[in-house]
């Protein structure tokens, strides 16, 4: 196997004809989720003392589940593609309904939402990584099996 621009822009038969660059980028996103997000979330859960605020606990448990399941995505990126789609959807939705109104009113800077918005802007990486043609064919266009 050779590594070069031409080889990473080829379709990979082992991954249903998805471009290798998409497979590599998805794995990169899953690696980042598993290690960076996983370290932060598991640390928060394992070191928390006292009772949890139920809403706060849901947030930390969901993010910890994302990070943990991302470990499977490193090995099987196409099988865990729905995790990336959910990540893209919730981050873009939050940016639109929370961050954008604050930003357009000049109130984002210095607000509690500023740090989250900065982190959520990295959503561009999974947006670029996802093989959108594959998503369309396999999740939207493909008729359900009977």
Secondary structure, 3 states (H helix, E strand, C coil): CCCCHHHHCCEEHHHCCEEHHHHHHHHHHHHHHHHHHHHHHHHHHHHCCCCCCHHHHHHHHHHHHHHHHHHHHHHCCCCCHHHHHHHHHHHHHHHHHHHHHHHHCCCCCCCCHHHHHHHHCCHHHHHHHCCHHHHHHHHHHCCCCC
